[in-house]
């Protein structure tokens, strides 16, 4: 997938992300171009009765970001993914 993304300052950039889906258990994302090139993470889903456990693990890199800024950006991205996943899981029921 290739997408144009928007920075906090309103500027934009392009990135390319490769997805590998293993429904319904997991998916892997790998940034192959853009400022996060080299980042790879896996989201794994485990059914737990009427809930789903979500585990994310990976290596995150970003050009020009120190560890604190990268951590903040990754946590923000994971919160966004969680909200999107949660909405889809509710619709799936």
PyMOL Python script that loads the backbone (N, CA, C, O; Angstrom):
from pymol import cmd

cmd.read_pdbstr("""\
ATOM      1  N   UNK A   1       0.841  -1.150   0.000  1.00  0.00           N
ATOM      2  CA  UNK A   1       0.000   0.000   0.000  1.00  0.00           C
ATOM      3  C   UNK A   1       0.896   1.226   0.000  1.00  0.00           C
ATOM      4  O   UNK A   1       1.872   1.293   0.748  1.00  0.00           O
ATOM      5  N   UNK A   2       0.569   2.170  -0.822  1.00  0.00           N
ATOM      6  CA  UNK A   2       1.279   3.442  -0.828  1.00  0.00           C
ATOM      7  C   UNK A   2       0.300   4.508  -0.368  1.00  0.00           C
ATOM      8  O   UNK A   2      -0.839   4.558  -0.834  1.00  0.00           O
ATOM      9  N   UNK A   3       0.749   5.368   0.558  1.00  0.00           N
ATOM     10  CA  UNK A   3      -0.151   6.372   1.113  1.00  0.00           C
ATOM     11  C   UNK A   3       0.576   7.688   1.309  1.00  0.00           C
ATOM     12  O   UNK A   3       1.775   7.728   1.586  1.00  0.00           O
ATOM     13  N   UNK A   4      -0.181   8.761   1.159  1.00  0.00           N
ATOM     14  CA  UNK A   4       0.327  10.077   1.507  1.00  0.00           C
ATOM     15  C   UNK A   4      -0.091  10.349   2.941  1.00  0.00           C
ATOM     16  O   UNK A   4      -1.273  10.258   3.273  1.00  0.00           O
ATOM     17  N   UNK A   5       0.859  10.678   3.783  1.00  0.00           N
ATOM     18  CA  UNK A   5       0.600  10.904   5.200  1.00  0.00           C
ATOM     19  C   UNK A   5       0.816  12.375   5.531  1.00  0.00           C
ATOM     20  O   UNK A   5       1.539  13.081   4.829  1.00  0.00           O
ATOM     21  N   UNK A   6       0.187  12.824   6.600  1.00  0.00           N
ATOM     22  CA  UNK A   6       0.280  14.226   7.012  1.00  0.00           C
ATOM     23  C   UNK A   6       1.020  14.321   8.344  1.00  0.00           C
ATOM     24  O   UNK A   6       0.679  13.625   9.301  1.00  0.00           O
ATOM     25  N   UNK A   7       2.031  15.185   8.402  1.00  0.00           N
ATOM     26  CA  UNK A   7       2.751  15.470   9.642  1.00  0.00           C
ATOM     27  C   UNK A   7       1.937  16.423  10.504  1.00  0.00           C
ATOM     28  O   UNK A   7       0.979  17.033  10.029  1.00  0.00           O
ATOM     29  N   UNK A   8       2.317  16.550  11.769  1.00  0.00           N
ATOM     30  CA  UNK A   8       1.634  17.453  12.695  1.00  0.00           C
ATOM     31  C   UNK A   8       1.674  18.898  12.203  1.00  0.00           C
ATOM     32  O   UNK A   8       0.765  19.678  12.487  1.00  0.00           O
ATOM     33  N   UNK A   9       2.729  19.253  11.464  1.00  0.00           N
ATOM     34  CA  UNK A   9       2.854  20.630  10.969  1.00  0.00           C
ATOM     35  C   UNK A   9       2.092  20.874   9.665  1.00  0.00           C
ATOM     36  O   UNK A   9       2.139  21.975   9.117  1.00  0.00           O
ATOM     37  N   UNK A  10       1.388  19.848   9.165  1.00  0.00           N
ATOM     38  CA  UNK A  10       0.604  19.979   7.942  1.00  0.00           C
ATOM     39  C   UNK A  10       1.329  19.566   6.674  1.00  0.00           C
ATOM     40  O   UNK A  10       0.699  19.418   5.627  1.00  0.00           O
ATOM     41  N   UNK A  11       2.652  19.375   6.748  1.00  0.00           N
ATOM     42  CA  UNK A  11       3.393  18.903   5.574  1.00  0.00           C
ATOM     43  C   UNK A  11       3.055  17.434   5.315  1.00  0.00           C
ATOM     44  O   UNK A  11       2.583  16.736   6.212  1.00  0.00           O
ATOM     45  N   UNK A  12       3.290  16.978   4.114  1.00  0.00           N
ATOM     46  CA  UNK A  12       2.953  15.595   3.761  1.00  0.00           C
ATOM     47  C   UNK A  12       4.190  14.838   3.289  1.00  0.00           C
ATOM     48  O   UNK A  12       5.206  15.434   2.932  1.00  0.00           O
ATOM     49  N   UNK A  13       4.079  13.520   3.295  1.00  0.00           N
ATOM     50  CA  UNK A  13       5.128  12.637   2.785  1.00  0.00           C
ATOM     51  C   UNK A  13       4.480  11.350   2.289  1.00  0.00           C
ATOM     52  O   UNK A  13       3.352  11.024   2.660  1.00  0.00           O
ATOM     53  N   UNK A  14       5.202  10.634   1.456  1.00  0.00           N
ATOM     54  CA  UNK A  14       4.710   9.352   0.930  1.00  0.00           C
ATOM     55  C   UNK A  14       5.417   8.213   1.661  1.00  0.00           C
ATOM     56  O   UNK A  14       6.589   8.327   2.022  1.00  0.00           O
ATOM     57  N   UNK A  15       4.703   7.131   1.870  1.00  0.00           N
ATOM     58  CA  UNK A  15       5.304   5.925   2.428  1.00  0.00           C
ATOM     59  C   UNK A  15       4.679   4.702   1.767  1.00  0.00           C
ATOM     60  O   UNK A  15       3.551   4.746   1.277  1.00  0.00           O
ATOM     61  N   UNK A  16       5.433   3.620   1.766  1.00  0.00           N
ATOM     62  CA  UNK A  16       4.945   2.360   1.221  1.00  0.00           C
ATOM     63  C   UNK A  16       5.023   1.315   2.330  1.00  0.00           C
ATOM     64  O   UNK A  16       6.070   1.112   2.945  1.00  0.00           O
ATOM     65  N   UNK A  17       3.893   0.658   2.568  1.00  0.00           N
ATOM     66  CA  UNK A  17       3.811  -0.356   3.620  1.00  0.00           C
ATOM     67  C   UNK A  17       3.362  -1.670   2.982  1.00  0.00           C
ATOM     68  O   UNK A  17       2.404  -1.711   2.210  1.00  0.00           O
ATOM     69  N   UNK A  18       4.067  -2.724   3.318  1.00  0.00           N
ATOM     70  CA  UNK A  18       3.731  -4.071   2.852  1.00  0.00           C
ATOM     71  C   UNK A  18       2.974  -4.777   3.981  1.00  0.00           C
ATOM     72  O   UNK A  18       3.439  -4.822   5.120  1.00  0.00           O
ATOM     73  N   UNK A  19       1.818  -5.319   3.653  1.00  0.00           N
ATOM     74  CA  UNK A  19       1.011  -6.058   4.624  1.00  0.00           C
ATOM     75  C   UNK A  19       1.050  -7.541   4.301  1.00  0.00           C
ATOM     76  O   UNK A  19       1.026  -7.931   3.134  1.00  0.00           O
ATOM     77  N   UNK A  20       1.110  -8.361   5.333  1.00  0.00           N
ATOM     78  CA  UNK A  20       0.982  -9.802   5.188  1.00  0.00           C
ATOM     79  C   UNK A  20      -0.122 -10.229   6.159  1.00  0.00           C
ATOM     80  O   UNK A  20       0.063 -10.188   7.375  1.00  0.00           O
ATOM     81  N   UNK A  21      -1.268 -10.638   5.614  1.00  0.00           N
ATOM     82  CA  UNK A  21      -2.422 -10.981   6.432  1.00  0.00           C
ATOM     83  C   UNK A  21      -2.484 -12.484   6.675  1.00  0.00           C
ATOM     84  O   UNK A  21      -2.246 -13.283   5.769  1.00  0.00           O
ATOM     85  N   UNK A  22      -2.811 -12.861   7.922  1.00  0.00           N
ATOM     86  CA  UNK A  22      -3.040 -14.247   8.311  1.00  0.00           C
ATOM     87  C   UNK A  22      -4.361 -14.301   9.068  1.00  0.00           C
ATOM     88  O   UNK A  22      -4.383 -14.593  10.263  1.00  0.00           O
ATOM     89  N   UNK A  23      -5.482 -14.014   8.360  1.00  0.00           N
ATOM     90  CA  UNK A  23      -6.759 -13.931   9.067  1.00  0.00           C
ATOM     91  C   UNK A  23      -7.166 -15.269   9.663  1.00  0.00           C
ATOM     92  O   UNK A  23      -6.838 -16.312   9.098  1.00  0.00           O
ATOM     93  N   UNK A  24      -7.853 -15.269  10.757  1.00  0.00           N
ATOM     94  CA  UNK A  24      -8.224 -14.122  11.578  1.00  0.00           C
ATOM     95  C   UNK A  24      -7.226 -13.871  12.706  1.00  0.00           C
ATOM     96  O   UNK A  24      -7.516 -13.097  13.619  1.00  0.00           O
ATOM     97  N   UNK A  25      -6.071 -14.502  12.661  1.00  0.00           N
ATOM     98  CA  UNK A  25      -5.147 -14.482  13.797  1.00  0.00           C
ATOM     99  C   UNK A  25      -4.148 -13.336  13.838  1.00  0.00           C
ATOM    100  O   UNK A  25      -3.769 -12.914  14.930  1.00  0.00           O
ATOM    101  N   UNK A  26      -3.702 -12.810  12.695  1.00  0.00           N
ATOM    102  CA  UNK A  26      -2.618 -11.828  12.761  1.00  0.00           C
ATOM    103  C   UNK A  26      -2.423 -11.097  11.440  1.00  0.00           C
ATOM    104  O   UNK A  26      -2.962 -11.485  10.404  1.00  0.00           O
ATOM    105  N   UNK A  27      -1.639 -10.032  11.508  1.00  0.00           N
ATOM    106  CA  UNK A  27      -1.116  -9.398  10.307  1.00  0.00           C
ATOM    107  C   UNK A  27       0.230  -8.764  10.644  1.00  0.00           C
ATOM    108  O   UNK A  27       0.502  -8.403  11.789  1.00  0.00           O
ATOM    109  N   UNK A  28       1.059  -8.642   9.617  1.00  0.00           N
ATOM    110  CA  UNK A  28       2.374  -8.029   9.758  1.00  0.00           C
ATOM    111  C   UNK A  28       2.445  -6.832   8.824  1.00  0.00           C
ATOM    112  O   UNK A  28       1.972  -6.880   7.689  1.00  0.00           O
ATOM    113  N   UNK A  29       3.047  -5.754   9.325  1.00  0.00           N
ATOM    114  CA  UNK A  29       3.254  -4.546   8.528  1.00  0.00           C
ATOM    115  C   UNK A  29       4.760  -4.321   8.420  1.00  0.00           C
ATOM    116  O   UNK A  29       5.494  -4.445   9.400  1.00  0.00           O
ATOM    117  N   UNK A  30       5.203  -3.987   7.212  1.00  0.00           N
ATOM    118  CA  UNK A  30       6.620  -3.678   7.003  1.00  0.00           C
ATOM    119  C   UNK A  30       6.722  -2.435   6.138  1.00  0.00           C
ATOM    120  O   UNK A  30       6.211  -2.409   5.018  1.00  0.00           O
ATOM    121  N   UNK A  31       7.384  -1.401   6.655  1.00  0.00           N
ATOM    122  CA  UNK A  31       7.582  -0.167   5.908  1.00  0.00           C
ATOM    123  C   UNK A  31       8.767  -0.364   4.973  1.00  0.00           C
ATOM    124  O   UNK A  31       9.892  -0.584   5.423  1.00  0.00           O
ATOM    125  N   UNK A  32       8.510  -0.285   3.669  1.00  0.00           N
ATOM    126  CA  UNK A  32       9.564  -0.511   2.682  1.00  0.00           C
ATOM    127  C   UNK A  32      10.046   0.789   2.047  1.00  0.00           C
ATOM    128  O   UNK A  32      11.033   0.790   1.312  1.00  0.00           O
ATOM    129  N   UNK A  33       9.357   1.899   2.325  1.00  0.00           N
ATOM    130  CA  UNK A  33       9.778   3.194   1.817  1.00  0.00           C
ATOM    131  C   UNK A  33       9.168   4.274   2.697  1.00  0.00           C
ATOM    132  O   UNK A  33       8.083   4.092   3.249  1.00  0.00           O
ATOM    133  N   UNK A  34       9.852   5.379   2.827  1.00  0.00           N
ATOM    134  CA  UNK A  34       9.358   6.486   3.633  1.00  0.00           C
ATOM    135  C   UNK A  34      10.197   6.650   4.883  1.00  0.00           C
ATOM    136  O   UNK A  34      11.183   5.936   5.070  1.00  0.00           O
ATOM    137  N   UNK A  35       9.818   7.579   5.736  1.00  0.00           N
ATOM    138  CA  UNK A  35      10.627   7.891   6.913  1.00  0.00           C
ATOM    139  C   UNK A  35      10.726   6.769   7.940  1.00  0.00           C
ATOM    140  O   UNK A  35      11.632   6.782   8.773  1.00  0.00           O
ATOM    141  N   UNK A  36       9.821   5.808   7.900  1.00  0.00           N
ATOM    142  CA  UNK A  36       9.886   4.682   8.846  1.00  0.00           C
ATOM    143  C   UNK A  36      10.391   3.401   8.176  1.00  0.00           C
ATOM    144  O   UNK A  36      10.164   2.300   8.677  1.00  0.00           O
ATOM    145  N   UNK A  37      11.073   3.553   7.045  1.00  0.00           N
ATOM    146  CA  UNK A  37      11.623   2.396   6.326  1.00  0.00           C
ATOM    147  C   UNK A  37      12.434   1.529   7.289  1.00  0.00           C
ATOM    148  O   UNK A  37      13.281   2.026   8.031  1.00  0.00           O
ATOM    149  N   UNK A  38      12.159   0.232   7.261  1.00  0.00           N
ATOM    150  CA  UNK A  38      12.835  -0.711   8.151  1.00  0.00           C
ATOM    151  C   UNK A  38      11.998  -1.122   9.341  1.00  0.00           C
ATOM    152  O   UNK A  38      12.337  -2.082  10.034  1.00  0.00           O
ATOM    153  N   UNK A  39      10.896  -0.405   9.594  1.00  0.00           N
ATOM    154  CA  UNK A  39       9.995  -0.771  10.682  1.00  0.00           C
ATOM    155  C   UNK A  39       9.204  -2.006  10.280  1.00  0.00           C
ATOM    156  O   UNK A  39       8.730  -2.114   9.149  1.00  0.00           O
ATOM    157  N   UNK A  40       9.068  -2.930  11.217  1.00  0.00           N
ATOM    158  CA  UNK A  40       8.271  -4.140  10.978  1.00  0.00           C
ATOM    159  C   UNK A  40       7.607  -4.508  12.296  1.00  0.00           C
ATOM    160  O   UNK A  40       8.264  -4.573  13.335  1.00  0.00           O
ATOM    161  N   UNK A  41       6.289  -4.752  12.248  1.00  0.00           N
ATOM    162  CA  UNK A  41       5.592  -5.180  13.458  1.00  0.00           C
ATOM    163  C   UNK A  41       4.470  -6.139  13.122  1.00  0.00           C
ATOM    164  O   UNK A  41       3.927  -6.138  12.018  1.00  0.00           O
ATOM    165  N   UNK A  42       4.138  -6.964  14.113  1.00  0.00           N
ATOM    166  CA  UNK A  42       3.092  -7.975  13.956  1.00  0.00           C
ATOM    167  C   UNK A  42       2.019  -7.757  15.007  1.00  0.00           C
ATOM    168  O   UNK A  42       2.315  -7.548  16.183  1.00  0.00           O
ATOM    169  N   UNK A  43       0.775  -7.807  14.570  1.00  0.00           N
ATOM    170  CA  UNK A  43      -0.380  -7.711  15.459  1.00  0.00           C
ATOM    171  C   UNK A  43      -1.012  -9.102  15.502  1.00  0.00           C
ATOM    172  O   UNK A  43      -1.409  -9.642  14.469  1.00  0.00           O
ATOM    173  N   UNK A  44      -1.104  -9.676  16.701  1.00  0.00           N
ATOM    174  CA  UNK A  44      -1.657 -11.018  16.873  1.00  0.00           C
ATOM    175  C   UNK A  44      -2.914 -10.941  17.736  1.00  0.00           C
ATOM    176  O   UNK A  44      -2.939 -10.251  18.755  1.00  0.00           O
ATOM    177  N   UNK A  45      -3.950 -11.653  17.317  1.00  0.00           N
ATOM    178  CA  UNK A  45      -5.240 -11.638  17.997  1.00  0.00           C
ATOM    179  C   UNK A  45      -5.517 -13.005  18.616  1.00  0.00           C
ATOM    180  O   UNK A  45      -5.379 -14.033  17.954  1.00  0.00           O
ATOM    181  N   UNK A  46      -5.911 -13.010  19.903  1.00  0.00           N
ATOM    182  CA  UNK A  46      -6.234 -14.245  20.603  1.00  0.00           C
ATOM    183  C   UNK A  46      -7.635 -14.111  21.190  1.00  0.00           C
ATOM    184  O   UNK A  46      -7.859 -13.258  22.049  1.00  0.00           O
ATOM    185  N   UNK A  47      -8.596 -14.951  20.738  1.00  0.00           N
ATOM    186  CA  UNK A  47      -9.940 -14.900  21.318  1.00  0.00           C
ATOM    187  C   UNK A  47      -9.900 -15.282  22.794  1.00  0.00           C
ATOM    188  O   UNK A  47      -9.216 -16.229  23.183  1.00  0.00           O
ATOM    189  N   UNK A  48     -10.642 -14.533  23.612  1.00  0.00           N
ATOM    190  CA  UNK A  48     -10.722 -14.804  25.055  1.00  0.00           C
ATOM    191  C   UNK A  48     -12.171 -14.627  25.492  1.00  0.00           C
ATOM    192  O   UNK A  48     -12.515 -13.643  26.146  1.00  0.00           O
ATOM    193  N   UNK A  49     -13.015 -15.586  25.126  1.00  0.00           N
ATOM    194  CA  UNK A  49     -14.434 -15.473  25.440  1.00  0.00           C
ATOM    195  C   UNK A  49     -15.058 -14.359  24.628  1.00  0.00           C
ATOM    196  O   UNK A  49     -15.027 -14.389  23.397  1.00  0.00           O
ATOM    197  N   UNK A  50     -15.632 -13.364  25.316  1.00  0.00           N
ATOM    198  CA  UNK A  50     -16.273 -12.268  24.596  1.00  0.00           C
ATOM    199  C   UNK A  50     -15.304 -11.091  24.378  1.00  0.00           C
ATOM    200  O   UNK A  50     -15.730  -9.988  24.035  1.00  0.00           O
ATOM    201  N   UNK A  51     -14.020 -11.331  24.577  1.00  0.00           N
ATOM    202  CA  UNK A  51     -12.990 -10.306  24.359  1.00  0.00           C
ATOM    203  C   UNK A  51     -11.916 -10.876  23.440  1.00  0.00           C
ATOM    204  O   UNK A  51     -11.873 -12.078  23.177  1.00  0.00           O
ATOM    205  N   UNK A  52     -11.064 -10.000  22.965  1.00  0.00           N
ATOM    206  CA  UNK A  52      -9.941 -10.410  22.121  1.00  0.00           C
ATOM    207  C   UNK A  52      -8.676  -9.764  22.654  1.00  0.00           C
ATOM    208  O   UNK A  52      -8.620  -8.551  22.857  1.00  0.00           O
ATOM    209  N   UNK A  53      -7.672 -10.579  22.877  1.00  0.00           N
ATOM    210  CA  UNK A  53      -6.370 -10.073  23.311  1.00  0.00           C
ATOM    211  C   UNK A  53      -5.584  -9.684  22.065  1.00  0.00           C
ATOM    212  O   UNK A  53      -5.508 -10.453  21.107  1.00  0.00           O
ATOM    213  N   UNK A  54      -4.998  -8.480  22.079  1.00  0.00           N
ATOM    214  CA  UNK A  54      -4.208  -7.991  20.952  1.00  0.00           C
ATOM    215  C   UNK A  54      -2.778  -7.790  21.440  1.00  0.00           C
ATOM    216  O   UNK A  54      -2.536  -7.061  22.402  1.00  0.00           O
ATOM    217  N   UNK A  55      -1.841  -8.440  20.773  1.00  0.00           N
ATOM    218  CA  UNK A  55      -0.430  -8.272  21.097  1.00  0.00           C
ATOM    219  C   UNK A  55       0.271  -7.679  19.883  1.00  0.00           C
ATOM    220  O   UNK A  55       0.050  -8.104  18.749  1.00  0.00           O
ATOM    221  N   UNK A  56       1.116  -6.693  20.142  1.00  0.00           N
ATOM    222  CA  UNK A  56       1.889  -6.068  19.077  1.00  0.00           C
ATOM    223  C   UNK A  56       3.350  -6.160  19.464  1.00  0.00           C
ATOM    224  O   UNK A  56       3.745  -5.796  20.572  1.00  0.00           O
ATOM    225  N   UNK A  57       4.146  -6.654  18.526  1.00  0.00           N
ATOM    226  CA  UNK A  57       5.583  -6.670  18.755  1.00  0.00           C
ATOM    227  C   UNK A  57       6.287  -6.320  17.460  1.00  0.00           C
ATOM    228  O   UNK A  57       5.795  -6.609  16.370  1.00  0.00           O
ATOM    229  N   UNK A  58       7.436  -5.697  17.594  1.00  0.00           N
ATOM    230  CA  UNK A  58       8.160  -5.335  16.392  1.00  0.00           C
ATOM    231  C   UNK A  58       9.339  -4.428  16.675  1.00  0.00           C
ATOM    232  O   UNK A  58       9.652  -4.112  17.823  1.00  0.00           O
ATOM    233  N   UNK A  59       9.973  -4.026  15.610  1.00  0.00           N
ATOM    234  CA  UNK A  59      11.086  -3.098  15.647  1.00  0.00           C
ATOM    235  C   UNK A  59      10.650  -1.840  14.917  1.00  0.00           C
ATOM    236  O   UNK A  59      10.231  -1.896  13.761  1.00  0.00           O
ATOM    237  N   UNK A  60      10.751  -0.709  15.596  1.00  0.00           N
ATOM    238  CA  UNK A  60      10.301   0.563  15.037  1.00  0.00           C
ATOM    239  C   UNK A  60      11.502   1.483  14.844  1.00  0.00           C
ATOM    240  O   UNK A  60      12.312   1.669  15.752  1.00  0.00           O
ATOM    241  N   UNK A  61      11.604   2.050  13.655  1.00  0.00           N
ATOM    242  CA  UNK A  61      12.682   2.996  13.348  1.00  0.00           C
ATOM    243  C   UNK A  61      12.069   4.201  12.632  1.00  0.00           C
ATOM    244  O   UNK A  61      11.042   4.084  11.963  1.00  0.00           O
ATOM    245  N   UNK A  62      12.712   5.358  12.784  1.00  0.00           N
ATOM    246  CA  UNK A  62      12.246   6.557  12.081  1.00  0.00           C
ATOM    247  C   UNK A  62      13.421   7.509  11.902  1.00  0.00           C
ATOM    248  O   UNK A  62      14.162   7.801  12.841  1.00  0.00           O
ATOM    249  N   UNK A  63      13.567   7.977  10.685  1.00  0.00           N
ATOM    250  CA  UNK A  63      14.634   8.927  10.385  1.00  0.00           C
ATOM    251  C   UNK A  63      14.429  10.212  11.176  1.00  0.00           C
ATOM    252  O   UNK A  63      13.325  10.756  11.214  1.00  0.00           O
ATOM    253  N   UNK A  64      15.491  10.693  11.805  1.00  0.00           N
ATOM    254  CA  UNK A  64      15.455  11.984  12.465  1.00  0.00           C
ATOM    255  C   UNK A  64      14.686  12.049  13.771  1.00  0.00           C
ATOM    256  O   UNK A  64      14.445  13.146  14.274  1.00  0.00           O
ATOM    257  N   UNK A  65      14.290  10.916  14.340  1.00  0.00           N
ATOM    258  CA  UNK A  65      13.552  10.914  15.606  1.00  0.00           C
ATOM    259  C   UNK A  65      14.407  10.305  16.696  1.00  0.00           C
ATOM    260  O   UNK A  65      15.027   9.259  16.502  1.00  0.00           O
ATOM    261  N   UNK A  66      14.437  10.970  17.854  1.00  0.00           N
ATOM    262  CA  UNK A  66      15.112  10.353  18.992  1.00  0.00           C
ATOM    263  C   UNK A  66      14.187   9.299  19.599  1.00  0.00           C
ATOM    264  O   UNK A  66      13.033   9.176  19.188  1.00  0.00           O
ATOM    265  N   UNK A  67      14.684   8.542  20.569  1.00  0.00           N
ATOM    266  CA  UNK A  67      13.908   7.441  21.143  1.00  0.00           C
ATOM    267  C   UNK A  67      12.595   7.910  21.772  1.00  0.00           C
ATOM    268  O   UNK A  67      11.572   7.236  21.649  1.00  0.00           O
ATOM    269  N   UNK A  68      12.620   9.065  22.448  1.00  0.00           N
ATOM    270  CA  UNK A  68      11.409   9.568  23.105  1.00  0.00           C
ATOM    271  C   UNK A  68      10.335   9.932  22.077  1.00  0.00           C
ATOM    272  O   UNK A  68       9.168   9.580  22.250  1.00  0.00           O
ATOM    273  N   UNK A  69      10.719  10.627  21.021  1.00  0.00           N
ATOM    274  CA  UNK A  69       9.765  11.019  19.973  1.00  0.00           C
ATOM    275  C   UNK A  69       9.235   9.791  19.242  1.00  0.00           C
ATOM    276  O   UNK A  69       8.050   9.725  18.917  1.00  0.00           O
ATOM    277  N   UNK A  70      10.117   8.809  18.979  1.00  0.00           N
ATOM    278  CA  UNK A  70       9.695   7.587  18.301  1.00  0.00           C
ATOM    279  C   UNK A  70       8.704   6.818  19.166  1.00  0.00           C
ATOM    280  O   UNK A  70       7.694   6.324  18.664  1.00  0.00           O
ATOM    281  N   UNK A  71       8.986   6.715  20.456  1.00  0.00           N
ATOM    282  CA  UNK A  71       8.068   6.012  21.368  1.00  0.00           C
ATOM    283  C   UNK A  71       6.691   6.677  21.350  1.00  0.00           C
ATOM    284  O   UNK A  71       5.672   5.990  21.277  1.00  0.00           O
ATOM    285  N   UNK A  72       6.656   8.002  21.414  1.00  0.00           N
ATOM    286  CA  UNK A  72       5.395   8.736  21.389  1.00  0.00           C
ATOM    287  C   UNK A  72       4.644   8.499  20.081  1.00  0.00           C
ATOM    288  O   UNK A  72       3.430   8.292  20.092  1.00  0.00           O
ATOM    289  N   UNK A  73       5.354   8.528  18.962  1.00  0.00           N
ATOM    290  CA  UNK A  73       4.729   8.311  17.654  1.00  0.00           C
ATOM    291  C   UNK A  73       4.178   6.892  17.537  1.00  0.00           C
ATOM    292  O   UNK A  73       3.078   6.691  17.022  1.00  0.00           O
ATOM    293  N   UNK A  74       4.942   5.908  18.015  1.00  0.00           N
ATOM    294  CA  UNK A  74       4.498   4.510  17.937  1.00  0.00           C
ATOM    295  C   UNK A  74       3.271   4.299  18.815  1.00  0.00           C
ATOM    296  O   UNK A  74       2.315   3.652  18.386  1.00  0.00           O
ATOM    297  N   UNK A  75       3.277   4.830  20.031  1.00  0.00           N
ATOM    298  CA  UNK A  75       2.111   4.674  20.909  1.00  0.00           C
ATOM    299  C   UNK A  75       0.877   5.336  20.321  1.00  0.00           C
ATOM    300  O   UNK A  75      -0.229   4.811  20.448  1.00  0.00           O
ATOM    301  N   UNK A  76       1.053   6.487  19.677  1.00  0.00           N
ATOM    302  CA  UNK A  76      -0.061   7.148  19.006  1.00  0.00           C
ATOM    303  C   UNK A  76      -0.595   6.297  17.860  1.00  0.00           C
ATOM    304  O   UNK A  76      -1.807   6.149  17.703  1.00  0.00           O
ATOM    305  N   UNK A  77       0.312   5.737  17.060  1.00  0.00           N
ATOM    306  CA  UNK A  77      -0.092   4.873  15.945  1.00  0.00           C
ATOM    307  C   UNK A  77      -0.819   3.627  16.455  1.00  0.00           C
ATOM    308  O   UNK A  77      -1.824   3.214  15.877  1.00  0.00           O
ATOM    309  N   UNK A  78      -0.310   3.027  17.538  1.00  0.00           N
ATOM    310  CA  UNK A  78      -0.947   1.829  18.083  1.00  0.00           C
ATOM    311  C   UNK A  78      -2.335   2.146  18.648  1.00  0.00           C
ATOM    312  O   UNK A  78      -3.249   1.330  18.533  1.00  0.00           O
ATOM    313  N   UNK A  79      -2.494   3.305  19.246  1.00  0.00           N
ATOM    314  CA  UNK A  79      -3.814   3.706  19.748  1.00  0.00           C
ATOM    315  C   UNK A  79      -4.794   3.861  18.593  1.00  0.00           C
ATOM    316  O   UNK A  79      -5.953   3.460  18.698  1.00  0.00           O
ATOM    317  N   UNK A  80      -4.331   4.441  17.493  1.00  0.00           N
ATOM    318  CA  UNK A  80      -5.184   4.594  16.310  1.00  0.00           C
ATOM    319  C   UNK A  80      -5.575   3.229  15.743  1.00  0.00           C
ATOM    320  O   UNK A  80      -6.735   3.003  15.401  1.00  0.00           O
ATOM    321  N   UNK A  81      -4.605   2.327  15.647  1.00  0.00           N
ATOM    322  CA  UNK A  81      -4.882   0.972  15.136  1.00  0.00           C
ATOM    323  C   UNK A  81      -5.852   0.258  16.068  1.00  0.00           C
ATOM    324  O   UNK A  81      -6.774  -0.410  15.602  1.00  0.00           O
ATOM    325  N   UNK A  82      -5.655   0.389  17.385  1.00  0.00           N
ATOM    326  CA  UNK A  82      -6.552  -0.248  18.342  1.00  0.00           C
ATOM    327  C   UNK A  82      -7.984   0.235  18.146  1.00  0.00           C
ATOM    328  O   UNK A  82      -8.913  -0.571  18.110  1.00  0.00           O
ATOM    329  N   UNK A  83      -8.166   1.552  18.018  1.00  0.00           N
ATOM    330  CA  UNK A  83      -9.505   2.099  17.825  1.00  0.00           C
ATOM    331  C   UNK A  83     -10.145   1.575  16.542  1.00  0.00           C
ATOM    332  O   UNK A  83     -11.329   1.240  16.527  1.00  0.00           O
ATOM    333  N   UNK A  84      -9.357   1.502  15.462  1.00  0.00           N
ATOM    334  CA  UNK A  84      -9.879   0.976  14.196  1.00  0.00           C
ATOM    335  C   UNK A  84     -10.220  -0.500  14.326  1.00  0.00           C
ATOM    336  O   UNK A  84     -11.277  -0.932  13.867  1.00  0.00           O
ATOM    337  N   UNK A  85      -9.338  -1.281  14.947  1.00  0.00           N
ATOM    338  CA  UNK A  85      -9.591  -2.712  15.135  1.00  0.00           C
ATOM    339  C   UNK A  85     -10.814  -2.934  16.004  1.00  0.00           C
ATOM    340  O   UNK A  85     -11.652  -3.781  15.696  1.00  0.00           O
ATOM    341  N   UNK A  86     -10.920  -2.177  17.089  1.00  0.00           N
ATOM    342  CA  UNK A  86     -12.040  -2.325  18.008  1.00  0.00           C
ATOM    343  C   UNK A  86     -13.362  -2.075  17.291  1.00  0.00           C
ATOM    344  O   UNK A  86     -14.332  -2.801  17.509  1.00  0.00           O
ATOM    345  N   UNK A  87     -13.408  -1.067  16.450  1.00  0.00           N
ATOM    346  CA  UNK A  87     -14.629  -0.769  15.682  1.00  0.00           C
ATOM    347  C   UNK A  87     -14.957  -1.918  14.736  1.00  0.00           C
ATOM    348  O   UNK A  87     -16.122  -2.290  14.598  1.00  0.00           O
ATOM    349  N   UNK A  88     -13.941  -2.484  14.081  1.00  0.00           N
ATOM    350  CA  UNK A  88     -14.175  -3.598  13.163  1.00  0.00           C
ATOM    351  C   UNK A  88     -14.637  -4.844  13.912  1.00  0.00           C
ATOM    352  O   UNK A  88     -15.524  -5.556  13.440  1.00  0.00           O
ATOM    353  N   UNK A  89     -14.044  -5.111  15.075  1.00  0.00           N
ATOM    354  CA  UNK A  89     -14.436  -6.289  15.844  1.00  0.00           C
ATOM    355  C   UNK A  89     -15.879  -6.160  16.330  1.00  0.00           C
ATOM    356  O   UNK A  89     -16.604  -7.153  16.367  1.00  0.00           O
ATOM    357  N   UNK A  90     -16.299  -4.968  16.697  1.00  0.00           N
ATOM    358  CA  UNK A  90     -17.700  -4.764  17.099  1.00  0.00           C
ATOM    359  C   UNK A  90     -18.633  -5.017  15.927  1.00  0.00           C
ATOM    360  O   UNK A  90     -19.697  -5.611  16.101  1.00  0.00           O
ATOM    361  N   UNK A  91     -18.251  -4.577  14.744  1.00  0.00           N
ATOM    362  CA  UNK A  91     -19.070  -4.777  13.549  1.00  0.00           C
ATOM    363  C   UNK A  91     -19.091  -6.250  13.141  1.00  0.00           C
ATOM    364  O   UNK A  91     -20.068  -6.713  12.553  1.00  0.00           O
ATOM    365  N   UNK A  92     -18.035  -6.980  13.443  1.00  0.00           N
ATOM    366  CA  UNK A  92     -17.917  -8.390  13.065  1.00  0.00           C
ATOM    367  C   UNK A  92     -18.887  -9.264  13.816  1.00  0.00           C
ATOM    368  O   UNK A  92     -19.346 -10.275  13.284  1.00  0.00           O
ATOM    369  N   UNK A  93     -19.214  -8.897  15.055  1.00  0.00           N
ATOM    370  CA  UNK A  93     -20.132  -9.688  15.880  1.00  0.00           C
ATOM    371  C   UNK A  93     -21.440  -9.764  15.201  1.00  0.00           C
ATOM    372  O   UNK A  93     -22.368 -10.384  15.719  1.00  0.00           O
TER     373      UNK A  93
END
""", "prot")
cmd.dss("prot")
cmd.show_as("cartoon", "prot")
cmd.util.cbc("prot")
cmd.orient("prot")
